[in-house]
Amino acid sequence: MTIGNDHPVFVPGEDAFEKTSVAIKKFAYQTQGQDVSLGAILFALKERGFGVLMILFALPNAVIPGISFILGAPIVLFALQLASGRDEVWLPAFMRRRELPSALFEKIAARVVKFLAWIEKRSEPRWTCLVSGNAQRFLGVYIAVVAAFLMLPVPFGNALPALGISFISAGLIEKDGKAAAIGMVLGFLGALYIGVAIAIGVEALKAFLGLF
C-alpha cells in the first residue's frame, strides 16, 4: 500500500457526516506503519475544510518538540487561504512531497483524535458571528500571525500558540464561536510570551556583548 502524493488509500468524501475525529482515526489506521506525505494528508482530509487540517498541523506542536518549522509553514498557508476566501485547500508541490515518519504521524494522529473527540462532545453552534462570513477571513489572518510566532525557536513557546490555533480551528469546524474566542485568547498569550522572550533574549545578548 503506497502513501504518497499520487496514490493515497483514503478516499475523501466517503462519509460527509462522519465525525472528524473518526475520519482521522481511520486514515491513521490505513496508513499504519508507513511514512505519510503531507500531500496524502491533504488529499484525505481537504473536503473537511481548513479547520481540520490546521488542527492536525498545529496541535502536535504543543507536546512534540522540534516539529514547529515543519508543520508551521503549512498552517500559515492554510490560514492565508482562509483569509482570502478560498474554498479549496492547496499546498505547493515541494510541501506535498514532504513526509512524516510513520511513528511521528501515528503519535500526531493519536493526540489530534483525542483532542477532537473531547471538543466534539462539548461543542455546539453558538456565537456563530465569530466563525462565519468576514469573521472567518479575520480568523485566517489571526491564525497566520500566531502560526508565524509558533515557528520561532523559543523554549516552551509552542504550547499556547498551538492550542490557540487548535481551538480556533475547532470553532470553525463545529461553528462554535466560543471555542474560537478561547483560541484567540490562547494564541494572543502565546504570541505575547514569545515576543517578550525574544525581547529579553536580545537585551541579554546586547548586555553580554557590551562586556567586551
Helices and strands as residue ranges (DSSP letters): H 20-30, E 36-37, H 38-45, G 46-48, H 50-58, G 59-62, H 68-84, H 93-96, E 99-100, H 102-122, G 128-130, H 134-150, H 159-174, H 177-209
